[in-house]
Amino acid sequence: MKNFNRRGMTIMEIVIVIAILGILVAVGVVAMNPAGQLASSRNSKRALDLQTIMNGIRANIADQMGEAFSCGAGIIPTSTKRMAPGTGNYDIAPCLIPTYLLALPFDPSTSSAHYASNSDYDTGYFMVRNASTGQITLTAPAAELGKTILITR
């Protein structure tokens, strides 16, 4: 009978430890749901963007002594329009930049959304004015996780 002094780990012990670590990492990734967390953070940005735009609109209205939003594009439409330049949209950037905002925020995941200048932008967001109450509603149609993101003032 030979007496071996075992010092160290066998291959089987190493394989078992690696398997246990793999299972723990897999459970951790599923529990953290990184895709859901990223979608949630993009939704938070959308809500903040709409709040920023609304604050600029409210500041513009306050400068008009509470009368109405003053803009070269005309009054805010009573049918839903995309905030972007061009036909069928509402060109809001020149009314807010640089007096009320430094740059126009835009949707973080809409492929066409960007802001380069007051004539080259697309917020990816929409706006409408209620004709009877005058309330303005801003919406983020690309909201994720089944959420509806809108702000009305």
ZAKOL-340384 format. One line per 2 residues: their letters; for each residue x, y, z of N, C-alpha, C, CB. Coordinates in pm, whole numbers. Glycine has a CB too. Layout:
A	X:Y:Z:X:Y:Z:X:Y:Z:X:Y:Z ~ ...
REM end
This chain:
MK	83:-117:0:0:0:0:88:124:0:-95:-1:120 ~ 60:205:-102:140:326:-114:70:440:-42:164:362:-262
NF	143:526:18:89:641:87:121:766:5:146:652:232 ~ 18:819:-61:37:941:-140:-2:1060:-54:-46:937:-272
NR	82:1156:-50:48:1282:15:-24:1368:-87:174:1355:73 ~ -153:1381:-74:-229:1461:-171:-222:1606:-131:-377:1414:-181
RG	-176:1684:-224:-171:1828:-204:-227:1888:-332:-25:1879:-173 ~ -340:1957:-324:-399:2016:-441:-537:1958:-468:-309:1996:-561
MT	-586:1990:-586:-722:1948:-621:-718:1855:-741:-811:2071:-651 ~ -817:1768:-745:-826:1678:-859:-902:1750:-971:-897:1545:-820
IM	-894:1695:-1091:-965:1750:-1207:-1115:1752:-1179:-935:1667:-1335 ~ -1166:1649:-1117:-1309:1640:-1089:-1353:1753:-997:-1343:1504:-1027
EI	-1277:1785:-898:-1311:1894:-806:-1312:2029:-880:-1211:1898:-688 ~ -1218:2048:-968:-1212:2173:-1047:-1333:2183:-1138:-1080:2180:-1130
VI	-1370:2075:-1204:-1486:2076:-1294:-1614:2108:-1215:-1500:1939:-1367 ~ -1629:2052:-1099:-1748:2077:-1016:-1753:2224:-974:-1747:1985:-890
VI	-1643:2282:-934:-1639:2423:-894:-1674:2513:-1013:-1499:2460:-839 ~ -1621:2485:-1131:-1650:2565:-1250:-1798:2553:-1286:-1562:2520:-1370
AI	-1856:2434:-1275:-1998:2415:-1305:-2085:2495:-1208:-2034:2265:-1299 ~ -2051:2492:-1081:-2128:2568:-981:-2118:2718:-1009:-2078:2536:-838
LG	-1998:2766:-1041:-1981:2908:-1074:-2061:2947:-1199:-1832:2940:-1095 ~ -2061:2860:-1298:-2139:2886:-1420:-2288:2899:-1391:-2116:2776:-1520
IL	-2339:2812:-1307:-2481:2817:-1270:-2512:2946:-1195:-2520:2694:-1183 ~ -2426:2985:-1104:-2447:3109:-1028:-2444:3232:-1119:-2340:3123:-918
VA	-2352:3237:-1214:-2345:3350:-1308:-2471:3355:-1395:-2218:3339:-1398 ~ -2516:3239:-1443:-2637:3235:-1527:-2759:3284:-1449:-2661:3091:-1578
VG	-2773:3241:-1325:-2885:3285:-1242:-2874:3435:-1217:-2887:3207:-1108 ~ -2755:3486:-1194:-2736:3629:-1170:-2771:3713:-1291:-2593:3657:-1131
VV	-2733:3670:-1410:-2763:3744:-1533:-2914:3747:-1556:-2691:3681:-1655 ~ -2980:3634:-1537:-3125:3629:-1555:-3194:3718:-1452:-3177:3483:-1543
AM	-3148:3718:-1329:-3209:3798:-1223:-3191:3947:-1247:-3151:3760:-1087 ~ -3076:3986:-1302:-3049:4129:-1325:-3121:4181:-1448:-2900:4152:-1339
NP	-3151:4096:-1546:-3221:4134:-1668:-3162:4261:-1729:-3370:4155:-1638 ~ -3042:4253:-1784:-2979:4374:-1837:-3057:4440:-1950:-2841:4340:-1885
AG	-3123:4363:-2034:-3200:4423:-2144:-3317:4504:-2087:-3252:4314:-2241 ~ -3383:4452:-1988:-3493:4524:-1924:-3446:4649:-1852:-3564:4433:-1826
QL	-3329:4640:-1790:-3274:4756:-1721:-3239:4867:-1820:-3149:4716:-1640 ~ -3182:4830:-1935:-3149:4929:-2037:-3275:4992:-2094:-3067:4865:-2149
AS	-3377:4912:-2121:-3504:4965:-2172:-3567:5060:-2070:-3601:4851:-2206 ~ -3560:5025:-1944:-3614:5110:-1838:-3539:5244:-1831:-3608:5038:-1703
SR	-3407:5240:-1847:-3330:5365:-1843:-3361:5452:-1965:-3180:5335:-1836 ~ -3385:5390:-2082:-3423:5468:-2200:-3561:5533:-2179:-3425:5379:-2326
NS	-3652:5461:-2113:-3783:5518:-2082:-3769:5636:-1987:-3875:5412:-2022 ~ -3680:5625:-1891:-3656:5737:-1798:-3604:5859:-1873:-3557:5696:-1687
KR	-3514:5835:-1968:-3462:5946:-2049:-3574:6010:-2130:-3350:5898:-2141 ~ -3662:5929:-2185:-3775:5982:-2263:-3863:6073:-2176:-3859:5866:-2321
AL	-3894:6026:-2055:-3977:6106:-1964:-3908:6238:-1930:-4007:6027:-1836 ~ -3778:6234:-1905:-3703:6356:-1875:-3697:6449:-1996:-3561:6322:-1829
DL	-3681:6391:-2115:-3680:6471:-2238:-3811:6546:-2255:-3654:6382:-2360 ~ -3923:6476:-2237:-4054:6541:-2252:-4071:6651:-2148:-4167:6438:-2238
QT	-4024:6627:-2026:-4032:6729:-1921:-3948:6851:-1960:-3986:6671:-1785 ~ -3830:6829:-2016:-3743:6939:-2058:-3809:7022:-2168:-3609:6884:-2108
IM	-3865:6955:-2267:-3932:7027:-2376:-4052:7104:-2322:-3978:6928:-2487 ~ -4130:7041:-2234:-4246:7109:-2176:-4204:7230:-2095:-4326:7011:-2089
NG	-4094:7220:-2022:-4045:7335:-1946:-4009:7451:-2039:-3922:7295:-1861 ~ -3949:7420:-2154:-3918:7524:-2252:-4045:7587:-2307:-3835:7465:-2367
IR	-4146:7505:-2335:-4274:7557:-2385:-4338:7647:-2280:-4370:7440:-2423 ~ -4339:7601:-2154:-4400:7680:-2046:-4325:7812:-2025:-4401:7599:-1914
AN	-4192:7811:-2038:-4115:7935:-2025:-4150:8031:-2137:-3963:7905:-2024 ~ -4166:7979:-2258:-4206:8062:-2372:-4343:8125:-2346:-4209:7978:-2502
IA	-4436:8046:-2297:-4571:8098:-2267:-4564:8203:-2157:-4665:7982:-2225 ~ -4480:8180:-2057:-4466:8278:-1948:-4411:8410:-2003:-4372:8223:-1837
DQ	-4319:8403:-2097:-4265:8525:-2158:-4370:8601:-2238:-4146:8491:-2248 ~ -4472:8532:-2281:-4583:8595:-2356:-4692:8639:-2260:-4641:8497:-2462
MG	-4661:8650:-2132:-4757:8688:-2027:-4873:8589:-2019:-4810:8829:-2054 ~ -4843:8461:-2044:-4942:8356:-2029:-5044:8347:-2140:-5012:8375:-1902
EA	-5023:8422:-2244:-5120:8424:-2355:-5119:8294:-2433:-5091:8540:-2450 ~ -5015:8270:-2510:-5006:8150:-2593:-4860:8128:-2629:-5094:8163:-2721
FS	-4831:8009:-2675:-4696:7975:-2720:-4664:8056:-2844:-4683:7823:-2748 ~ -4552:8124:-2843:-4513:8208:-2955:-4406:8136:-3037:-4462:8345:-2907
CG	-4438:8114:-3164:-4344:8039:-3247:-4365:8075:-3393:-4361:7887:-3225 ~ -4257:8082:-3467:-4266:8109:-3610:-4341:8001:-3684:-4129:8124:-3668
AG	-4349:7882:-3628:-4421:7771:-3691:-4571:7783:-3670:-4372:7637:-3636 ~ -4614:7883:-3593:-4756:7901:-3566:-4794:7842:-3432:-4839:7839:-3676
II	-4923:7843:-3405:-4969:7789:-3277:-4950:7638:-3276:-5117:7826:-3251 ~ -4944:7583:-3159:-4927:7438:-3147:-5050:7371:-3207:-4906:7394:-2997
PT	-5031:7272:-3293:-5144:7212:-3366:-5240:7134:-3277:-5091:7121:-3474 ~ -5364:7125:-3323:-5465:7048:-3251:-5475:6905:-3303:-5601:7117:-3262
ST	-5389:6871:-3398:-5375:6731:-3440:-5231:6690:-3411:-5411:6712:-3594 ~ -5210:6567:-3376:-5078:6520:-3333:-4975:6538:-3445:-5084:6373:-3290
KR	-4864:6603:-3411:-4756:6628:-3506:-4623:6590:-3443:-4753:6778:-3551 ~ -4534:6540:-3527:-4397:6507:-3485:-4319:6637:-3469:-4328:6411:-3587
MA	-4237:6647:-3367:-4153:6765:-3348:-4027:6749:-3433:-4116:6785:-3196 ~ -4034:6807:-3552:-3926:6799:-3650:-3956:6902:-3759:-3912:6653:-3711
PG	-3855:6943:-3836:-3885:7033:-3947:-3947:6955:-4063:-3757:7106:-3994 ~ -4010:7027:-4153:-4063:6963:-4273:-4214:6955:-4275:-4006:6826:-4286
TG	-4265:6921:-4390:-4409:6911:-4411:-4472:6804:-4322:-4439:6882:-4558 ~ -4583:6840:-4260:-4654:6746:-4174:-4603:6739:-4033:-4649:6611:-4234
NY	-4497:6813:-4002:-4439:6815:-3868:-4458:6953:-3806:-4288:6777:-3873 ~ -4418:6968:-3681:-4419:7097:-3614:-4276:7135:-3582:-4508:7094:-3484
DI	-4228:7242:-3642:-4088:7287:-3630:-4071:7369:-3502:-4046:7371:-3754 ~ -4047:7300:-3392:-4042:7366:-3261:-3903:7416:-3222:-4091:7271:-3156
AP	-3798:7361:-3279:-3662:7395:-3235:-3633:7544:-3238:-3561:7323:-3321 ~ -3661:7616:-3347:-3629:7759:-3348:-3704:7839:-3241:-3661:7817:-3483
CL	-3812:7784:-3189:-3891:7852:-3087:-3834:7832:-2946:-4035:7803:-3091 ~ -3749:7731:-2930:-3696:7698:-2797:-3545:7716:-2785:-3731:7556:-2764
IP	-3474:7696:-2894:-3327:7699:-2892:-3280:7834:-2943:-3267:7582:-2978 ~ -3193:7905:-2889:-3120:7886:-2763:-3183:7958:-2644:-2980:7932:-2779
TY	-3296:8024:-2664:-3354:8104:-2556:-3393:8022:-2434:-3475:8178:-2607 ~ -3457:7908:-2455:-3510:7830:-2344:-3436:7699:-2320:-3654:7801:-2368
LL	-3375:7643:-2424:-3299:7518:-2412:-3168:7533:-2489:-3382:7396:-2467 ~ -3066:7462:-2446:-2938:7464:-2517:-2940:7376:-2641:-2824:7420:-2425
AL	-3009:7264:-2632:-3024:7171:-2744:-3156:7099:-2726:-2902:7070:-2752 ~ -3210:7051:-2833:-3338:6982:-2827:-3315:6833:-2798:-3418:7001:-2959
PF	-3372:6780:-2690:-3355:6638:-2661:-3428:6553:-2765:-3406:6605:-2520 ~ -3380:6430:-2783:-3442:6341:-2880:-3444:6198:-2827:-3367:6346:-3014
DP	-3534:6117:-2883:-3554:5979:-2838:-3424:5899:-2849:-3666:5912:-2920 ~ -3389:5824:-2743:-3261:5752:-2743:-3254:5631:-2836:-3232:5707:-2606
ST	-3368:5579:-2883:-3359:5459:-2965:-3431:5468:-3099:-3412:5344:-2889 ~ -3495:5580:-3129:-3557:5596:-3260:-3444:5625:-3359:-3665:5712:-3260
SS	-3435:5546:-3465:-3320:5554:-3555:-3309:5690:-3624:-3329:5446:-3660 ~ -3419:5758:-3651:-3413:5887:-3720:-3395:6004:-3624:-3538:5907:-3801
AH	-3408:5981:-3494:-3401:6090:-3396:-3258:6141:-3381:-3455:6043:-3261 ~ -3245:6274:-3388:-3114:6339:-3373:-3136:6488:-3355:-3022:6310:-3495
YA	-3032:6557:-3312:-3033:6703:-3312:-2895:6749:-3354:-3072:6760:-3171 ~ -2888:6812:-3471:-2762:6870:-3520:-2770:7022:-3516:-2731:6821:-3663
SN	-2886:7076:-3553:-2909:7221:-3552:-3059:7245:-3555:-2838:7290:-3674 ~ -3098:7371:-3550:-3241:7403:-3552:-3309:7368:-3684:-3260:7550:-3524
SD	-3230:7345:-3787:-3290:7306:-3915:-3266:7159:-3948:-3234:7393:-4026 ~ -3186:7090:-3868:-3155:6949:-3890:-3175:6872:-3759:-3010:6931:-3943
YD	-3297:6828:-3737:-3328:6754:-3615:-3456:6673:-3634:-3343:6850:-3495 ~ -3474:6578:-3546:-3599:6500:-3536:-3601:6448:-3393:-3606:6381:-3643
TG	-3693:6496:-3313:-3696:6455:-3173:-3743:6312:-3154:-3786:6548:-3094 ~ -3825:6263:-3246:-3886:6132:-3226:-4006:6140:-3134:-3785:6034:-3171
YF	-4039:6263:-3088:-4152:6284:-2998:-4263:6359:-3072:-4107:6364:-2872 ~ -4384:6350:-3017:-4501:6413:-3079:-4566:6511:-2982:-4603:6307:-3124
MV	-4642:6605:-3039:-4714:6702:-2957:-4850:6731:-3016:-4633:6831:-2943 ~ -4941:6774:-2930:-5076:6813:-2972:-5131:6909:-2867:-5170:6687:-2989
RN	-5217:7000:-2912:-5285:7093:-2821:-5434:7063:-2823:-5258:7242:-2862 ~ -5493:7053:-2706:-5637:7033:-2695:-5704:7167:-2728:-5678:6981:-2552
AS	-5787:7170:-2832:-5848:7295:-2878:-5939:7358:-2774:-5925:7271:-3005 ~ -6008:7277:-2695:-6104:7333:-2599:-6038:7377:-2468:-6212:7231:-2569
TG	-5939:7302:-2419:-5876:7337:-2291:-5744:7410:-2308:-5854:7212:-2208 ~ -5682:7399:-2423:-5552:7461:-2446:-5437:7379:-2390:-5549:7597:-2385
QI	-5467:7265:-2328:-5359:7182:-2270:-5272:7124:-2381:-5418:7069:-2183 ~ -5144:7118:-2353:-5047:7064:-2448:-5005:6926:-2399:-4922:7158:-2464
TL	-5002:6829:-2489:-4960:6693:-2456:-4841:6656:-2543:-5077:6591:-2475 ~ -4735:6609:-2478:-4616:6559:-2546:-4611:6408:-2524:-4484:6629:-2493
TA	-4578:6332:-2628:-4574:6187:-2616:-4445:6129:-2672:-4694:6124:-2686 ~ -4407:6014:-2621:-4291:5938:-2668:-4342:5805:-2721:-4184:5917:-2553
PA	-4370:5797:-2852:-4432:5676:-2906:-4341:5553:-2906:-4477:5703:-3044 ~ -4210:5571:-2895:-4119:5457:-2899:-4090:5400:-2760:-3989:5497:-2966
AE	-4173:5435:-2660:-4152:5385:-2525:-4150:5232:-2525:-4263:5437:-2429 ~ -4069:5177:-2439:-4049:5032:-2433:-4116:4972:-2311:-3900:4999:-2432
LG	-4115:4841:-2305:-4170:4762:-2194:-4320:4783:-2176:-4097:4798:-2065 ~ -4389:4817:-2285:-4533:4836:-2280:-4577:4962:-2207:-4596:4718:-2215
KT	-4486:5054:-2185:-4516:5178:-2113:-4572:5283:-2207:-4390:5232:-2042 ~ -4653:5372:-2154:-4700:5490:-2224:-4637:5611:-2156:-4857:5499:-2226
IL	-4559:5686:-2232:-4493:5802:-2173:-4551:5926:-2238:-4337:5796:-2192 ~ -4617:6008:-2155:-4672:6134:-2203:-4675:6233:-2089:-4812:6114:-2262
IT	-4680:6359:-2124:-4691:6465:-2026:-4791:6566:-2080:-4552:6532:-1995 ~ -4882:6609:-1994:-4985:6707:-2032:-4982:6822:-1933:-5126:6641:-2037
R	-4980:6942:-1987:-4986:7064:-1905:-5077:7163:-1973:-4844:7127:-1882
REM end
